Amino acid sequence: MASRRPATAPAPYRCTECGWTTLKWVGRCGECQSWGTVVEAAEQTGIVRAIVPVAPGAARAARRITEIDTQDAPRRTSGVGEFDRVLGGGIVPGAAILLSGEPGVGKSTLLLEVAAKSAHAGRRVLYASGEESAAQVRLRAERTGALHDELFLASETDLATILGHVDQVEPGLLIVDSVQTISSAHSDGAAGQPAQVREVASALIRVAKERGLPIILVGHVTKDGSIAGPRILEHLVDVVCHFEGDRQTSLRFVRALKNRFGPTDEVGCFDMTGTGIAEVADPSALFLGHGEPEPGTCVTIAMEGRRALPVEIQALAVRQTAPNPRRIVNGVDSSRVAMVLAVLESRMGLTLSDRDVYVSTVGGVRLVEPAADLAIAIAVANAVKNRKVSKRLAAIGELTLTGEIRNVTQAAQRASEAKRLGYHTVLDASSRKLAQALNELQVRGMPRDDSEPGF
């Protein structure tokens, strides 16, 4: 008769992430759902049952928070103003920054520009690339004008060799592109697996803290847009930035998802050109149409972080005889557009069931906030009525199903920015109802279709 395992015997396999145990090996942890983290319990898992206290030295003794001198860690500019804006004013010595983004969005181009500008400022930079050879990085640097004698390149995928380059070069900024391509001999598995990513990131961040060396790590993303690898990677770093943009347009945004040294509501704007990446300090004109106003247009003030941007919304209503009219949207939320069309037809008596309606933003920007509801309603109503509105009018407000205009977040900042940009008339929640807002429009003489109910 086969012997049975005693009930008190420890489970032979354990997850290195959360400590979950199992009797047999599995590729995915049943608790934290991490891949490749289940190892034999006899192996080192990082979970220590007993820790012997160690008395800290005088230099590392705990001090009162009021006695901590922050002048030892002044912010240093990266040379790219929009990137500094997202970081909260500059790079803090010893900070670990994680920059993620989809393939081909321009992460390497942006960081090569940051490296070149930092080198021009007199700081030695080490750019360690695990995805490209040094010659390939040099070719891109020639194209973008990012050549400098204080910028050092290394094509390495071994963690120990990268740390050796750090000792040899003694840089003031370290860029690792990317953390998923680097492997350590102290951890099992191929590069990019959770255990390897955790080991590499921990070692690099430890060096950054010990030497006051700021480090920027490039992170891959999965198909759903989240950062690849264990979630602990985002916990270890000080700043998490996401580089995003539409491949159909040249506009790029850098957003801070986590920032221990500044706000997380700042957005940096960039323009991807044939010669590299350029800052867009004032993107106000990127999302506006040119020329004279046309029927079916209206401007709203969108908030990208703490930056107010005027965005023009365009609408087109075309008569059709098909039983199911089409609703095509681009750059706005289709569900909110459907709600706005229902409010216009039910509360304002505007017939839209016999028209195809197209709604789009200018410049490829995407609006997901409800503050654009009023501008969408005005644009659609004027498209049906063949009316023009003044180029100096902006609409800000959220619509309810009763036709009421509600206030939105940061309404005062939106209104003040609209005034600063020359929008003398701002329709907002002060109009109370959609019918009142439509009647307050500054109508310019254009023939209109009087067969439709007026407003």
SVG drawing of the C-alpha trace seen along z (x, -y; Angstrom):
<svg xmlns="http://www.w3.org/2000/svg" viewBox="-42 -89 78 91">
<polyline fill="none" stroke="black" stroke-width="0.4" points="0.0,0.0 1.4,-3.4 2.3,-5.7 0.3,-8.9 1.8,-12.4 1.4,-13.4 -1.3,-16.1 1.2,-18.4 3.8,-18.1 4.6,-21.4 3.5,-22.0 6.4,-21.4 5.8,-24.4 5.4,-28.1 4.7,-31.3 7.5,-33.9 5.0,-36.7 2.4,-36.1 3.4,-32.9 0.6,-30.7 1.4,-27.0 0.4,-24.0 1.2,-20.3 2.2,-20.2 3.9,-22.6 1.7,-25.0 2.7,-27.6 0.4,-30.3 -0.2,-31.2 -3.7,-30.4 -3.8,-33.4 -2.1,-36.4 -2.4,-35.0 1.3,-35.6 3.0,-33.5 6.3,-31.6 6.5,-32.5 5.7,-29.0 9.0,-27.3 10.0,-24.5 9.6,-25.4 13.2,-24.5 14.3,-27.3 14.8,-30.8 11.5,-32.6 12.2,-35.9 9.7,-35.1 11.6,-35.0 10.1,-33.4 12.3,-35.0 14.5,-38.1 17.3,-38.9 17.2,-42.7 20.3,-44.6 21.2,-47.9 21.6,-50.7 24.7,-52.8 24.9,-56.4 24.6,-57.5 21.4,-55.5 19.8,-56.2 16.1,-57.4 15.8,-61.1 12.9,-63.5 11.2,-64.4 11.7,-68.1 15.5,-67.5 15.6,-66.0 17.4,-68.4 15.8,-68.4 18.5,-70.6 20.5,-67.4 18.1,-66.3 17.4,-69.3 15.5,-68.7 17.5,-68.7 16.0,-69.6 16.0,-66.9 16.3,-69.5 12.8,-68.7 10.3,-71.1 7.2,-69.0 8.9,-65.9 9.9,-68.0 6.2,-69.2 5.0,-65.6 7.7,-64.8 6.7,-67.7 9.5,-70.1 12.5,-67.9 14.3,-64.7 15.0,-64.1 18.4,-62.5 18.0,-58.8 14.5,-58.7 13.4,-55.5 11.2,-56.4 9.2,-53.9 8.1,-54.9 5.7,-52.6 3.9,-52.7 2.8,-50.8 5.4,-49.6 6.4,-52.2 4.9,-55.2 8.3,-56.8 9.6,-55.9 13.2,-55.3 13.1,-58.5 11.9,-60.6 14.4,-59.1 17.3,-59.6 16.2,-63.3 16.2,-63.4 19.7,-61.8 21.1,-64.3 19.6,-67.3 21.0,-66.1 24.4,-65.6 24.3,-69.1 23.6,-70.4 26.8,-68.9 25.7,-65.6 27.1,-62.3 24.4,-59.9 24.6,-56.1 22.1,-54.7 21.9,-50.9 19.9,-49.4 18.8,-45.7 16.7,-45.9 19.1,-47.7 22.8,-47.6 24.9,-50.7 25.2,-51.3 21.4,-51.4 21.0,-53.8 23.8,-56.0 21.9,-56.0 18.7,-57.3 20.7,-59.8 22.2,-61.2 18.7,-61.5 17.3,-63.3 20.4,-65.4 21.1,-63.7 24.8,-63.4 27.1,-64.4 30.4,-63.3 28.9,-63.0 26.3,-60.5 27.6,-56.9 25.9,-53.9 26.0,-50.3 24.1,-47.4 23.8,-44.9 21.2,-42.4 23.1,-41.2 22.4,-43.1 25.9,-42.6 27.5,-44.0 25.2,-47.1 26.2,-47.7 29.9,-47.3 29.3,-50.0 27.8,-52.2 30.9,-51.8 33.1,-52.6 31.2,-55.5 29.9,-57.1 26.9,-58.7 24.6,-61.3 21.6,-59.7 21.0,-56.0 18.5,-54.9 17.7,-51.2 15.7,-50.3 14.0,-48.1 13.7,-46.4 12.0,-43.3 15.1,-42.6 17.6,-42.5 18.3,-39.3 20.2,-38.5 22.3,-35.4 20.9,-35.4 17.3,-34.6 16.1,-31.6 14.0,-32.0 14.3,-34.0 14.4,-37.7 11.0,-39.3 9.5,-36.7 8.2,-38.1 11.0,-36.8 13.6,-38.3 11.8,-41.6 11.6,-41.9 15.2,-41.0 16.5,-43.4 14.3,-46.3 15.2,-45.7 18.9,-45.7 18.8,-48.9 16.6,-50.8 18.9,-49.8 21.9,-51.2 19.9,-54.4 19.1,-55.0 22.5,-54.2 24.3,-56.5 21.7,-59.2 21.6,-58.2 18.4,-58.9 17.3,-56.0 14.7,-55.8 13.4,-52.3 11.4,-51.6 8.6,-49.1 6.7,-47.0 2.9,-46.8 0.5,-44.0 -2.3,-43.8 -4.8,-45.5 -2.3,-48.4 -1.2,-47.5 2.5,-47.3 4.0,-43.9 5.5,-41.9 4.6,-41.7 2.6,-44.5 5.4,-44.9 7.4,-46.7 5.0,-49.7 5.3,-49.7 9.1,-49.7 9.6,-52.7 8.9,-56.3 7.3,-57.6 5.2,-55.7 4.6,-57.5 2.6,-56.4 3.5,-57.5 0.5,-57.4 -0.6,-58.6 -2.5,-57.6 -0.4,-56.2 -2.6,-58.1 -1.5,-61.4 1.8,-62.9 0.6,-64.1 1.9,-62.3 1.0,-62.6 3.0,-61.7 0.9,-61.2 2.0,-60.5 0.1,-57.6 2.1,-57.7 4.5,-60.3 6.0,-60.4 7.5,-63.8 4.7,-65.7 1.2,-65.7 -0.3,-63.0 -2.6,-65.3 0.0,-66.9 0.3,-66.0 3.2,-66.6 2.5,-67.2 4.9,-66.2 4.9,-66.2 6.5,-63.3 8.3,-64.5 10.6,-63.0 13.6,-64.4 12.6,-63.3 10.3,-64.5 9.5,-68.1 7.8,-69.7 4.4,-71.3 4.3,-73.9 1.0,-75.5 -1.1,-72.9 -4.2,-75.2 -4.2,-75.6 -3.8,-71.9 -7.4,-71.0 -9.1,-73.9 -10.3,-74.3 -9.0,-77.0 -10.8,-79.6 -14.3,-81.0 -16.8,-79.2 -19.1,-76.7 -22.5,-75.3 -22.2,-72.4 -19.1,-73.4 -18.6,-74.4 -15.6,-74.7 -15.3,-73.2 -12.6,-73.5 -11.1,-70.1 -8.8,-69.5 -5.7,-67.4 -4.3,-67.2 -4.2,-70.8 -3.9,-72.1 -7.0,-73.5 -7.2,-72.9 -9.8,-74.3 -11.1,-71.5 -13.4,-72.0 -16.2,-69.6 -17.7,-69.2 -21.1,-67.6 -22.8,-66.8 -26.5,-65.8 -27.4,-64.2 -30.9,-63.2 -31.4,-59.6 -34.3,-57.2 -32.9,-54.0 -34.9,-52.7 -31.9,-52.8 -29.9,-56.1 -26.2,-55.9 -24.4,-57.4 -20.6,-57.7 -18.4,-59.3 -14.6,-59.9 -12.8,-61.2 -15.8,-61.3 -17.7,-58.7 -20.4,-57.1 -22.7,-56.4 -22.7,-60.1 -23.4,-61.2 -26.4,-58.9 -27.6,-60.3 -27.2,-63.9 -29.1,-63.1 -31.9,-61.6 -32.1,-64.8 -32.2,-67.0 -35.0,-65.0 -37.1,-64.5 -36.6,-67.8 -35.9,-70.1 -38.2,-68.6 -35.3,-68.3 -36.0,-65.5 -32.9,-63.3 -34.5,-59.9 -34.4,-60.6 -30.8,-61.8 -27.3,-60.2 -25.3,-62.0 -21.5,-62.3 -19.6,-63.8 -15.8,-64.2 -13.1,-66.2 -10.4,-68.1 -6.7,-67.1 -7.2,-63.5 -7.8,-64.3 -10.1,-62.0 -12.7,-63.5 -14.1,-61.1 -15.3,-63.7 -18.9,-64.8 -17.9,-68.5 -18.2,-68.2 -21.9,-67.3 -23.1,-70.9 -20.7,-71.5 -21.8,-68.3 -25.5,-69.3 -24.8,-72.8 -22.8,-71.4 -25.5,-68.8 -28.3,-71.4 -26.5,-73.9 -25.8,-71.2 -29.5,-70.5 -30.4,-74.2 -27.5,-75.2 -26.5,-77.8 -23.1,-79.3 -21.9,-80.3 -19.2,-82.9 -15.6,-81.8 -15.4,-83.5 -17.9,-81.2 -17.1,-78.1 -19.5,-75.7 -18.8,-73.8 -21.3,-71.7 -22.7,-68.2 -26.2,-67.4 -28.7,-65.4 -31.6,-63.4 -34.0,-66.2 -32.1,-68.8 -30.5,-70.4 -26.9,-71.7 -24.8,-70.7 -21.5,-72.1 -18.3,-70.2 -15.0,-69.8 -12.6,-72.7 -15.3,-74.9 -13.7,-78.2 -10.3,-77.2 -11.9,-76.3 -13.8,-79.5 -10.8,-81.7 -8.7,-79.8 -11.4,-80.4 -11.4,-84.1 -7.6,-84.2 -7.7,-82.5 -10.2,-85.0 -13.5,-83.2 -15.6,-86.2 -18.8,-84.2 -18.8,-81.0 -22.0,-78.9 -22.0,-76.8 -24.2,-75.7 -25.3,-79.3 -27.7,-78.8 -29.5,-76.1 -31.3,-74.5 -30.3,-73.4 -33.1,-75.4 -31.9,-78.6 -28.3,-77.9 -29.4,-77.4 -31.3,-80.7 -28.3,-82.5 -26.1,-81.6 -24.6,-84.4 -26.2,-83.5 -24.6,-84.8 -26.8,-85.2 -27.1,-81.9 -30.1,-80.4 -31.8,-77.8 -34.3,-75.1 -37.5,-76.5 -39.3,-73.2 -37.7,-71.9 -39.0,-73.1 -37.2,-76.2 -35.4,-77.0"/>
</svg>
